[in-house]
Amino acid sequence: MKHAYCIIAHNEPDLLRTLIKSIDDKRNDIFLLIDKKADFSKFKDIRPQFSNMYFAEPVNIKWGG
């Protein structure tokens, strides 16, 4: 059985790195959406070791709207 994790991120790359590390397993797929307003360079080095990770096209997200 596989699991899919859908994650939306804007900032806090260290927290995202910890989350990715905690769910990193060959049975998991990770789908990551970075807010278009975020600095993508802070997130580009975050990679799981065992999971497949897919990046969605950045979207301008209205937080709390």
PQR file of N, CA, C, O and H, with PARSE charges and radii, in Angstrom:
ATOM      1  N   MET A   1       0.846  -1.176   0.000 -0.4000 1.5000
ATOM      2  CA  MET A   1       0.000   0.000   0.000 -0.0000 2.0000
ATOM      3  C   MET A   1       0.894   1.243   0.000  0.5500 1.7000
ATOM      4  O   MET A   1       1.898   1.301   0.710 -0.5500 1.4000
ATOM      5  N   LYS A   2       0.509   2.237  -0.810 -0.4000 1.5000
ATOM      6  CA  LYS A   2       1.236   3.504  -0.858 -0.0000 2.0000
ATOM      7  C   LYS A   2       0.387   4.604  -0.235  0.5500 1.7000
ATOM      8  O   LYS A   2      -0.842   4.531  -0.218 -0.5500 1.4000
ATOM      9  H   LYS A   2      -0.306   2.190  -1.386  0.4000 1.0000
ATOM     10  N   HIS A   3       1.067   5.616   0.272 -0.4000 1.5000
ATOM     11  CA  HIS A   3       0.417   6.803   0.814 -0.0000 2.0000
ATOM     12  C   HIS A   3       0.887   8.022   0.023  0.5500 1.7000
ATOM     13  O   HIS A   3       2.023   8.075  -0.447 -0.5500 1.4000
ATOM     14  H   HIS A   3       2.065   5.674   0.258  0.4000 1.0000
ATOM     15  N   ALA A   4       0.003   8.988  -0.114 -0.4000 1.5000
ATOM     16  CA  ALA A   4       0.353  10.249  -0.772 -0.0000 2.0000
ATOM     17  C   ALA A   4       0.207  11.373   0.241  0.5500 1.7000
ATOM     18  O   ALA A   4      -0.813  11.475   0.922 -0.5500 1.4000
ATOM     19  H   ALA A   4      -0.921   8.945   0.267  0.4000 1.0000
ATOM     20  N   TYR A   5       1.209  12.199   0.338 -0.4000 1.5000
ATOM     21  CA  TYR A   5       1.177  13.366   1.216 -0.0000 2.0000
ATOM     22  C   TYR A   5       1.188  14.607   0.347  0.5500 1.7000
ATOM     23  O   TYR A   5       2.077  14.782  -0.487 -0.5500 1.4000
ATOM     24  H   TYR A   5       2.038  12.116  -0.216  0.4000 1.0000
ATOM     25  N   CYS A   6       0.206  15.467   0.541 -0.4000 1.5000
ATOM     26  CA  CYS A   6       0.111  16.723  -0.190 -0.0000 2.0000
ATOM     27  C   CYS A   6       0.450  17.845   0.783  0.5500 1.7000
ATOM     28  O   CYS A   6      -0.231  18.023   1.793 -0.5500 1.4000
ATOM     29  H   CYS A   6      -0.515  15.325   1.219  0.4000 1.0000
ATOM     30  N   ILE A   7       1.488  18.593   0.486 -0.4000 1.5000
ATOM     31  CA  ILE A   7       1.992  19.617   1.402 -0.0000 2.0000
ATOM     32  C   ILE A   7       2.035  20.962   0.682  0.5500 1.7000
ATOM     33  O   ILE A   7       2.511  21.062  -0.449 -0.5500 1.4000
ATOM     34  H   ILE A   7       2.042  18.449  -0.334  0.4000 1.0000
ATOM     35  N   ILE A   8       1.531  21.990   1.357 -0.4000 1.5000
ATOM     36  CA  ILE A   8       1.621  23.361   0.866 -0.0000 2.0000
ATOM     37  C   ILE A   8       2.574  24.104   1.794  0.5500 1.7000
ATOM     38  O   ILE A   8       2.420  24.049   3.014 -0.5500 1.4000
ATOM     39  H   ILE A   8       1.145  21.909   2.275  0.4000 1.0000
ATOM     40  N   ALA A   9       3.554  24.797   1.226 -0.4000 1.5000
ATOM     41  CA  ALA A   9       4.537  25.504   2.048 -0.0000 2.0000
ATOM     42  C   ALA A   9       4.704  26.943   1.556  0.5500 1.7000
ATOM     43  O   ALA A   9       4.548  27.241   0.372 -0.5500 1.4000
ATOM     44  H   ALA A   9       3.679  24.841   0.235  0.4000 1.0000
ATOM     45  N   HIS A  10       5.023  27.818   2.501 -0.4000 1.5000
ATOM     46  CA  HIS A  10       5.293  29.219   2.172 -0.0000 2.0000
ATOM     47  C   HIS A  10       6.648  29.656   2.720  0.5500 1.7000
ATOM     48  O   HIS A  10       7.434  30.297   2.023 -0.5500 1.4000
ATOM     49  H   HIS A  10       5.150  27.576   3.463  0.4000 1.0000
ATOM     50  N   ASN A  11       6.908  29.306   3.962 -0.4000 1.5000
ATOM     51  CA  ASN A  11       8.191  29.614   4.589 -0.0000 2.0000
ATOM     52  C   ASN A  11       8.522  28.473   5.540  0.5500 1.7000
ATOM     53  O   ASN A  11       7.908  27.411   5.445 -0.5500 1.4000
ATOM     54  H   ASN A  11       6.270  28.785   4.528  0.4000 1.0000
ATOM     55  N   GLU A  12       9.452  28.651   6.434 -0.4000 1.5000
ATOM     56  CA  GLU A  12       9.872  27.611   7.377 -0.0000 2.0000
ATOM     57  C   GLU A  12      10.477  26.388   6.681  0.5500 1.7000
ATOM     58  O   GLU A  12       9.983  25.277   6.872 -0.5500 1.4000
ATOM     59  H   GLU A  12       9.951  29.515   6.511  0.4000 1.0000
ATOM     60  N   PRO A  13      11.519  26.563   5.892 -0.5600 1.5000
ATOM     61  CA  PRO A  13      12.128  25.415   5.216  0.2800 2.0000
ATOM     62  C   PRO A  13      12.692  24.371   6.176  0.5500 1.7000
ATOM     63  O   PRO A  13      12.716  23.186   5.846 -0.5500 1.4000
ATOM     64  N   ASP A  14      13.146  24.792   7.358 -0.4000 1.5000
ATOM     65  CA  ASP A  14      13.659  23.812   8.323 -0.0000 2.0000
ATOM     66  C   ASP A  14      12.542  22.910   8.837  0.5500 1.7000
ATOM     67  O   ASP A  14      12.744  21.710   9.023 -0.5500 1.4000
ATOM     68  H   ASP A  14      13.126  25.755   7.626  0.4000 1.0000
ATOM     69  N   LEU A  15      11.379  23.481   9.063 -0.4000 1.5000
ATOM     70  CA  LEU A  15      10.230  22.686   9.495 -0.0000 2.0000
ATOM     71  C   LEU A  15       9.809  21.722   8.389  0.5500 1.7000
ATOM     72  O   LEU A  15       9.502  20.562   8.663 -0.5500 1.4000
ATOM     73  H   LEU A  15      11.215  24.456   8.912  0.4000 1.0000
ATOM     74  N   LEU A  16       9.794  22.188   7.155 -0.4000 1.5000
ATOM     75  CA  LEU A  16       9.453  21.319   6.028 -0.0000 2.0000
ATOM     76  C   LEU A  16      10.469  20.192   5.901  0.5500 1.7000
ATOM     77  O   LEU A  16      10.093  19.048   5.646 -0.5500 1.4000
ATOM     78  H   LEU A  16      10.043  23.131   6.932  0.4000 1.0000
ATOM     79  N   ARG A  17      11.742  20.499   6.075 -0.4000 1.5000
ATOM     80  CA  ARG A  17      12.796  19.481   6.015 -0.0000 2.0000
ATOM     81  C   ARG A  17      12.554  18.404   7.075  0.5500 1.7000
ATOM     82  O   ARG A  17      12.710  17.215   6.796 -0.5500 1.4000
ATOM     83  H   ARG A  17      12.047  21.428   6.283  0.4000 1.0000
ATOM     84  N   THR A  18      12.177  18.810   8.281 -0.4000 1.5000
ATOM     85  CA  THR A  18      11.889  17.855   9.359 -0.0000 2.0000
ATOM     86  C   THR A  18      10.676  16.999   9.009  0.5500 1.7000
ATOM     87  O   THR A  18      10.680  15.790   9.238 -0.5500 1.4000
ATOM     88  H   THR A  18      12.050  19.776   8.508  0.4000 1.0000
ATOM     89  N   LEU A  19       9.639  17.622   8.457 -0.4000 1.5000
ATOM     90  CA  LEU A  19       8.439  16.884   8.063 -0.0000 2.0000
ATOM     91  C   LEU A  19       8.766  15.861   6.982  0.5500 1.7000
ATOM     92  O   LEU A  19       8.363  14.702   7.082 -0.5500 1.4000
ATOM     93  H   LEU A  19       9.636  18.605   8.271  0.4000 1.0000
ATOM     94  N   ILE A  20       9.488  16.278   5.960 -0.4000 1.5000
ATOM     95  CA  ILE A  20       9.854  15.364   4.870 -0.0000 2.0000
ATOM     96  C   ILE A  20      10.659  14.190   5.416  0.5500 1.7000
ATOM     97  O   ILE A  20      10.439  13.042   5.027 -0.5500 1.4000
ATOM     98  H   ILE A  20       9.815  17.220   5.879  0.4000 1.0000
ATOM     99  N   LYS A  21      11.576  14.480   6.304 -0.4000 1.5000
ATOM    100  CA  LYS A  21      12.401  13.423   6.888 -0.0000 2.0000
ATOM    101  C   LYS A  21      11.550  12.424   7.681  0.5500 1.7000
ATOM    102  O   LYS A  21      11.835  11.227   7.685 -0.5500 1.4000
ATOM    103  H   LYS A  21      11.755  15.411   6.620  0.4000 1.0000
ATOM    104  N   SER A  22      10.506  12.921   8.349 -0.4000 1.5000
ATOM    105  CA  SER A  22       9.683  12.039   9.185 -0.0000 2.0000
ATOM    106  C   SER A  22       8.743  11.150   8.365  0.5500 1.7000
ATOM    107  O   SER A  22       8.332  10.094   8.846 -0.5500 1.4000
ATOM    108  H   SER A  22      10.275  13.894   8.345  0.4000 1.0000
ATOM    109  N   ILE A  23       8.394  11.553   7.142 -0.4000 1.5000
ATOM    110  CA  ILE A  23       7.499  10.726   6.325 -0.0000 2.0000
ATOM    111  C   ILE A  23       8.232  10.044   5.168  0.5500 1.7000
ATOM    112  O   ILE A  23       7.603   9.400   4.328 -0.5500 1.4000
ATOM    113  H   ILE A  23       8.728  12.411   6.752  0.4000 1.0000
ATOM    114  N   ASP A  24       9.545  10.184   5.124 -0.4000 1.5000
ATOM    115  CA  ASP A  24      10.344   9.633   4.041 -0.0000 2.0000
ATOM    116  C   ASP A  24      10.371   8.103   4.117  0.5500 1.7000
ATOM    117  O   ASP A  24      10.982   7.521   5.013 -0.5500 1.4000
ATOM    118  H   ASP A  24      10.056  10.707   5.806  0.4000 1.0000
ATOM    119  N   ASP A  25       9.702   7.473   3.164 -0.4000 1.5000
ATOM    120  CA  ASP A  25       9.625   6.013   3.111 -0.0000 2.0000
ATOM    121  C   ASP A  25       9.342   5.630   1.660  0.5500 1.7000
ATOM    122  O   ASP A  25       8.641   6.356   0.956 -0.5500 1.4000
ATOM    123  H   ASP A  25       9.206   7.945   2.435  0.4000 1.0000
ATOM    124  N   LYS A  26       9.875   4.510   1.210 -0.4000 1.5000
ATOM    125  CA  LYS A  26       9.688   4.108  -0.188 -0.0000 2.0000
ATOM    126  C   LYS A  26       8.220   3.874  -0.540  0.5500 1.7000
ATOM    127  O   LYS A  26       7.865   3.862  -1.719 -0.5500 1.4000
ATOM    128  H   LYS A  26      10.445   3.920   1.782  0.4000 1.0000
ATOM    129  N   ARG A  27       7.364   3.689   0.465 -0.4000 1.5000
ATOM    130  CA  ARG A  27       5.932   3.471   0.223 -0.0000 2.0000
ATOM    131  C   ARG A  27       5.148   4.776   0.141  0.5500 1.7000
ATOM    132  O   ARG A  27       3.926   4.747  -0.010 -0.5500 1.4000
ATOM    133  H   ARG A  27       7.653   3.699   1.422  0.4000 1.0000
ATOM    134  N   ASN A  28       5.823   5.918   0.238 -0.4000 1.5000
ATOM    135  CA  ASN A  28       5.150   7.215   0.235 -0.0000 2.0000
ATOM    136  C   ASN A  28       5.525   8.039  -0.987  0.5500 1.7000
ATOM    137  O   ASN A  28       6.660   8.007  -1.462 -0.5500 1.4000
ATOM    138  H   ASN A  28       6.815   5.941   0.361  0.4000 1.0000
ATOM    139  N   ASP A  29       4.539   8.775  -1.480 -0.4000 1.5000
ATOM    140  CA  ASP A  29       4.770   9.795  -2.494 -0.0000 2.0000
ATOM    141  C   ASP A  29       4.453  11.141  -1.858  0.5500 1.7000
ATOM    142  O   ASP A  29       3.474  11.269  -1.123 -0.5500 1.4000
ATOM    143  H   ASP A  29       3.617   8.801  -1.094  0.4000 1.0000
ATOM    144  N   ILE A  30       5.278  12.140  -2.137 -0.4000 1.5000
ATOM    145  CA  ILE A  30       5.100  13.466  -1.554 -0.0000 2.0000
ATOM    146  C   ILE A  30       4.864  14.460  -2.688  0.5500 1.7000
ATOM    147  O   ILE A  30       5.647  14.544  -3.634 -0.5500 1.4000
ATOM    148  H   ILE A  30       6.074  12.036  -2.734  0.4000 1.0000
ATOM    149  N   PHE A  31       3.776  15.206  -2.574 -0.4000 1.5000
ATOM    150  CA  PHE A  31       3.433  16.237  -3.547 -0.0000 2.0000
ATOM    151  C   PHE A  31       3.571  17.579  -2.835  0.5500 1.7000
ATOM    152  O   PHE A  31       2.908  17.828  -1.828 -0.5500 1.4000
ATOM    153  H   PHE A  31       3.139  15.137  -1.805  0.4000 1.0000
ATOM    154  N   LEU A  32       4.435  18.436  -3.365 -0.4000 1.5000
ATOM    155  CA  LEU A  32       4.769  19.681  -2.687 -0.0000 2.0000
ATOM    156  C   LEU A  32       4.390  20.878  -3.551  0.5500 1.7000
ATOM    157  O   LEU A  32       4.762  20.969  -4.721 -0.5500 1.4000
ATOM    158  H   LEU A  32       4.974  18.233  -4.183  0.4000 1.0000
ATOM    159  N   LEU A  33       3.642  21.786  -2.945 -0.4000 1.5000
ATOM    160  CA  LEU A  33       3.267  23.045  -3.590 -0.0000 2.0000
ATOM    161  C   LEU A  33       3.883  24.178  -2.786  0.5500 1.7000
ATOM    162  O   LEU A  33       3.596  24.331  -1.598 -0.5500 1.4000
ATOM    163  H   LEU A  33       3.340  21.712  -1.994  0.4000 1.0000
ATOM    164  N   ILE A  34       4.722  24.965  -3.427 -0.4000 1.5000
ATOM    165  CA  ILE A  34       5.345  26.118  -2.780 -0.0000 2.0000
ATOM    166  C   ILE A  34       4.576  27.363  -3.218  0.5500 1.7000
ATOM    167  O   ILE A  34       4.337  27.572  -4.407 -0.5500 1.4000
ATOM    168  H   ILE A  34       4.955  24.841  -4.392  0.4000 1.0000
ATOM    169  N   ASP A  35       4.194  28.179  -2.249 -0.4000 1.5000
ATOM    170  CA  ASP A  35       3.505  29.437  -2.542 -0.0000 2.0000
ATOM    171  C   ASP A  35       4.366  30.268  -3.494  0.5500 1.7000
ATOM    172  O   ASP A  35       5.579  30.373  -3.313 -0.5500 1.4000
ATOM    173  H   ASP A  35       4.387  28.009  -1.283  0.4000 1.0000
ATOM    174  N   LYS A  36       3.739  30.850  -4.495 -0.4000 1.5000
ATOM    175  CA  LYS A  36       4.462  31.632  -5.498 -0.0000 2.0000
ATOM    176  C   LYS A  36       5.204  32.819  -4.886  0.5500 1.7000
ATOM    177  O   LYS A  36       6.208  33.270  -5.436 -0.5500 1.4000
ATOM    178  H   LYS A  36       2.753  30.765  -4.642  0.4000 1.0000
ATOM    179  N   LYS A  37       4.717  33.330  -3.748 -0.4000 1.5000
ATOM    180  CA  LYS A  37       5.358  34.475  -3.088 -0.0000 2.0000
ATOM    181  C   LYS A  37       6.588  34.073  -2.280  0.5500 1.7000
ATOM    182  O   LYS A  37       7.350  34.938  -1.848 -0.5500 1.4000
ATOM    183  H   LYS A  37       3.901  32.963  -3.301  0.4000 1.0000
ATOM    184  N   ALA A  38       6.789  32.783  -2.071 -0.4000 1.5000
ATOM    185  CA  ALA A  38       7.908  32.303  -1.255 -0.0000 2.0000
ATOM    186  C   ALA A  38       9.209  32.339  -2.048  0.5500 1.7000
ATOM    187  O   ALA A  38       9.200  32.359  -3.278 -0.5500 1.4000
ATOM    188  H   ALA A  38       6.169  32.081  -2.422  0.4000 1.0000
ATOM    189  N   ASP A  39      10.310  32.348  -1.338 -0.4000 1.5000
ATOM    190  CA  ASP A  39      11.638  32.276  -1.944 -0.0000 2.0000
ATOM    191  C   ASP A  39      11.955  30.804  -2.198  0.5500 1.7000
ATOM    192  O   ASP A  39      12.377  30.088  -1.290 -0.5500 1.4000
ATOM    193  H   ASP A  39      10.318  32.332  -0.338  0.4000 1.0000
ATOM    194  N   PHE A  40      11.751  30.360  -3.430 -0.4000 1.5000
ATOM    195  CA  PHE A  40      11.908  28.953  -3.771 -0.0000 2.0000
ATOM    196  C   PHE A  40      13.319  28.439  -3.501  0.5500 1.7000
ATOM    197  O   PHE A  40      13.501  27.251  -3.234 -0.5500 1.4000
ATOM    198  H   PHE A  40      11.408  30.942  -4.168  0.4000 1.0000
ATOM    199  N   SER A  41      14.310  29.310  -3.567 -0.4000 1.5000
ATOM    200  CA  SER A  41      15.700  28.877  -3.358 -0.0000 2.0000
ATOM    201  C   SER A  41      15.913  28.282  -1.967  0.5500 1.7000
ATOM    202  O   SER A  41      16.824  27.476  -1.775 -0.5500 1.4000
ATOM    203  H   SER A  41      14.163  30.275  -3.783  0.4000 1.0000
ATOM    204  N   LYS A  42      15.087  28.668  -1.000 -0.4000 1.5000
ATOM    205  CA  LYS A  42      15.205  28.119   0.356 -0.0000 2.0000
ATOM    206  C   LYS A  42      14.732  26.668   0.427  0.5500 1.7000
ATOM    207  O   LYS A  42      15.063  25.951   1.372 -0.5500 1.4000
ATOM    208  H   LYS A  42      14.348  29.323  -1.157  0.4000 1.0000
ATOM    209  N   PHE A  43      13.963  26.236  -0.565 -0.4000 1.5000
ATOM    210  CA  PHE A  43      13.359  24.909  -0.540 -0.0000 2.0000
ATOM    211  C   PHE A  43      14.006  23.931  -1.525  0.5500 1.7000
ATOM    212  O   PHE A  43      13.751  22.729  -1.452 -0.5500 1.4000
ATOM    213  H   PHE A  43      13.694  26.818  -1.332  0.4000 1.0000
ATOM    214  N   LYS A  44      14.837  24.428  -2.441 -0.4000 1.5000
ATOM    215  CA  LYS A  44      15.304  23.581  -3.531 -0.0000 2.0000
ATOM    216  C   LYS A  44      16.196  22.423  -3.088  0.5500 1.7000
ATOM    217  O   LYS A  44      16.304  21.430  -3.807 -0.5500 1.4000
ATOM    218  H   LYS A  44      15.044  25.404  -2.500  0.4000 1.0000
ATOM    219  N   ASP A  45      16.834  22.524  -1.930 -0.4000 1.5000
ATOM    220  CA  ASP A  45      17.706  21.441  -1.476 -0.0000 2.0000
ATOM    221  C   ASP A  45      16.982  20.409  -0.616  0.5500 1.7000
ATOM    222  O   ASP A  45      17.607  19.465  -0.133 -0.5500 1.4000
ATOM    223  H   ASP A  45      16.746  23.331  -1.345  0.4000 1.0000
ATOM    224  N   ILE A  46      15.690  20.571  -0.418 -0.4000 1.5000
ATOM    225  CA  ILE A  46      14.929  19.626   0.399 -0.0000 2.0000
ATOM    226  C   ILE A  46      14.499  18.465  -0.485  0.5500 1.7000
ATOM    227  O   ILE A  46      13.663  18.620  -1.374 -0.5500 1.4000
ATOM    228  H   ILE A  46      15.182  21.337  -0.811  0.4000 1.0000
ATOM    229  N   ARG A  47      15.073  17.320  -0.232 -0.4000 1.5000
ATOM    230  CA  ARG A  47      14.779  16.118  -1.011 -0.0000 2.0000
ATOM    231  C   ARG A  47      14.668  14.923  -0.073  0.5500 1.7000
ATOM    232  O   ARG A  47      15.477  14.769   0.842 -0.5500 1.4000
ATOM    233  H   ARG A  47      15.752  17.193   0.491  0.4000 1.0000
ATOM    234  N   PRO A  48      13.669  14.084  -0.298 -0.5600 1.5000
ATOM    235  CA  PRO A  48      13.604  12.844   0.490  0.2800 2.0000
ATOM    236  C   PRO A  48      14.645  11.850  -0.023  0.5500 1.7000
ATOM    237  O   PRO A  48      15.133  11.960  -1.148 -0.5500 1.4000
ATOM    238  N   GLN A  49      14.963  10.904   0.809 -0.4000 1.5000
ATOM    239  CA  GLN A  49      15.943   9.898   0.425 -0.0000 2.0000
ATOM    240  C   GLN A  49      15.261   8.702  -0.243  0.5500 1.7000
ATOM    241  O   GLN A  49      15.819   8.115  -1.171 -0.5500 1.4000
ATOM    242  H   GLN A  49      14.567  10.815   1.723  0.4000 1.0000
ATOM    243  N   PHE A  50      14.063   8.335   0.217 -0.4000 1.5000
ATOM    244  CA  PHE A  50      13.400   7.125  -0.262 -0.0000 2.0000
ATOM    245  C   PHE A  50      12.096   7.389  -1.010  0.5500 1.7000
ATOM    246  O   PHE A  50      11.753   6.640  -1.925 -0.5500 1.4000
ATOM    247  H   PHE A  50      13.610   8.812   0.970  0.4000 1.0000
ATOM    248  N   SER A  51      11.375   8.422  -0.646 -0.4000 1.5000
ATOM    249  CA  SER A  51      10.080   8.734  -1.257 -0.0000 2.0000
ATOM    250  C   SER A  51      10.268   9.378  -2.619  0.5500 1.7000
ATOM    251  O   SER A  51      11.315   9.955  -2.912 -0.5500 1.4000
ATOM    252  H   SER A  51      11.654   9.030   0.097  0.4000 1.0000
ATOM    253  N   ASN A  52       9.234   9.269  -3.447 -0.4000 1.5000
ATOM    254  CA  ASN A  52       9.176  10.060  -4.672 -0.0000 2.0000
ATOM    255  C   ASN A  52       8.567  11.403  -4.298  0.5500 1.7000
ATOM    256  O   ASN A  52       7.567  11.451  -3.582 -0.5500 1.4000
ATOM    257  H   ASN A  52       8.383   8.800  -3.209  0.4000 1.0000
ATOM    258  N   MET A  53       9.160  12.496  -4.774 -0.4000 1.5000
ATOM    259  CA  MET A  53       8.611  13.818  -4.485 -0.0000 2.0000
ATOM    260  C   MET A  53       8.353  14.544  -5.799  0.5500 1.7000
ATOM    261  O   MET A  53       9.191  14.564  -6.700 -0.5500 1.4000
ATOM    262  H   MET A  53       9.973  12.457  -5.355  0.4000 1.0000
ATOM    263  N   TYR A  54       7.161  15.142  -5.879 -0.4000 1.5000
ATOM    264  CA  TYR A  54       6.729  15.847  -7.068 -0.0000 2.0000
ATOM    265  C   TYR A  54       6.427  17.295  -6.692  0.5500 1.7000
ATOM    266  O   TYR A  54       5.814  17.562  -5.658 -0.5500 1.4000
ATOM    267  H   TYR A  54       6.479  15.125  -5.147  0.4000 1.0000
ATOM    268  N   PHE A  55       6.859  18.216  -7.531 -0.4000 1.5000
ATOM    269  CA  PHE A  55       6.617  19.634  -7.299 -0.0000 2.0000
ATOM    270  C   PHE A  55       5.487  20.105  -8.201  0.5500 1.7000
ATOM    271  O   PHE A  55       5.511  19.877  -9.411 -0.5500 1.4000
ATOM    272  H   PHE A  55       7.357  17.999  -8.371  0.4000 1.0000
ATOM    273  N   ALA A  56       4.498  20.762  -7.607 -0.4000 1.5000
ATOM    274  CA  ALA A  56       3.428  21.386  -8.379 -0.0000 2.0000
ATOM    275  C   ALA A  56       3.899  22.757  -8.843  0.5500 1.7000
ATOM    276  O   ALA A  56       4.803  23.339  -8.243 -0.5500 1.4000
ATOM    277  H   ALA A  56       4.479  20.947  -6.625  0.4000 1.0000
ATOM    278  N   GLU A  57       3.301  23.271  -9.893 -0.4000 1.5000
ATOM    279  CA  GLU A  57       3.586  24.628 -10.352 -0.0000 2.0000
ATOM    280  C   GLU A  57       3.240  25.589  -9.221  0.5500 1.7000
ATOM    281  O   GLU A  57       2.162  25.473  -8.637 -0.5500 1.4000
ATOM    282  H   GLU A  57       2.567  22.798 -10.381  0.4000 1.0000
ATOM    283  N   PRO A  58       4.122  26.538  -8.893 -0.5600 1.5000
ATOM    284  CA  PRO A  58       3.818  27.488  -7.824  0.2800 2.0000
ATOM    285  C   PRO A  58       2.510  28.256  -8.092  0.5500 1.7000
ATOM    286  O   PRO A  58       2.223  28.647  -9.223 -0.5500 1.4000
ATOM    287  N   VAL A  59       1.739  28.457  -7.032 -0.4000 1.5000
ATOM    288  CA  VAL A  59       0.452  29.153  -7.113 -0.0000 2.0000
ATOM    289  C   VAL A  59       0.471  30.281  -6.106  0.5500 1.7000
ATOM    290  O   VAL A  59       1.022  30.129  -5.016 -0.5500 1.4000
ATOM    291  H   VAL A  59       1.973  28.139  -6.113  0.4000 1.0000
ATOM    292  N   ASN A  60      -0.129  31.424  -6.457 -0.4000 1.5000
ATOM    293  CA  ASN A  60      -0.251  32.545  -5.531 -0.0000 2.0000
ATOM    294  C   ASN A  60      -1.385  32.225  -4.556  0.5500 1.7000
ATOM    295  O   ASN A  60      -2.561  32.360  -4.893 -0.5500 1.4000
ATOM    296  H   ASN A  60      -0.577  31.547  -7.343  0.4000 1.0000
ATOM    297  N   ILE A  61      -1.024  31.805  -3.363 -0.4000 1.5000
ATOM    298  CA  ILE A  61      -1.992  31.346  -2.366 -0.0000 2.0000
ATOM    299  C   ILE A  61      -2.408  32.506  -1.478  0.5500 1.7000
ATOM    300  O   ILE A  61      -1.569  33.302  -1.057 -0.5500 1.4000
ATOM    301  H   ILE A  61      -0.069  31.694  -3.089  0.4000 1.0000
ATOM    302  N   LYS A  62      -3.694  32.603  -1.193 -0.4000 1.5000
ATOM    303  CA  LYS A  62      -4.245  33.597  -0.264 -0.0000 2.0000
ATOM    304  C   LYS A  62      -4.434  32.895   1.076  0.5500 1.7000
ATOM    305  O   LYS A  62      -5.421  32.185   1.269 -0.5500 1.4000
ATOM    306  H   LYS A  62      -4.375  31.956  -1.535  0.4000 1.0000
ATOM    307  N   TRP A  63      -3.511  33.085   1.987 -0.4000 1.5000
ATOM    308  CA  TRP A  63      -3.538  32.408   3.288 -0.0000 2.0000
ATOM    309  C   TRP A  63      -4.601  33.026   4.177  0.5500 1.7000
ATOM    310  O   TRP A  63      -4.657  34.246   4.334 -0.5500 1.4000
ATOM    311  H   TRP A  63      -2.709  33.662   1.830  0.4000 1.0000
ATOM    312  N   GLY A  64      -5.444  32.184   4.758 -0.4000 1.5000
ATOM    313  CA  GLY A  64      -6.482  32.645   5.687 -0.0000 2.0000
ATOM    314  C   GLY A  64      -7.634  33.367   5.000  0.5500 1.7000
ATOM    315  O   GLY A  64      -8.452  34.009   5.658 -0.5500 1.4000
ATOM    316  H   GLY A  64      -5.399  31.193   4.630  0.4000 1.0000
ATOM    317  N   GLY A  65      -7.693  33.260   3.692 -0.4000 1.5000
ATOM    318  CA  GLY A  65      -8.738  33.955   2.948 -0.0000 2.0000
ATOM    319  C   GLY A  65      -9.935  33.077   2.678  0.5500 1.7000
ATOM    320  O   GLY A  65     -10.900  33.524   2.059 -0.5500 1.4000
ATOM    321  H   GLY A  65      -7.028  32.738   3.158  0.4000 1.0000
TER
END
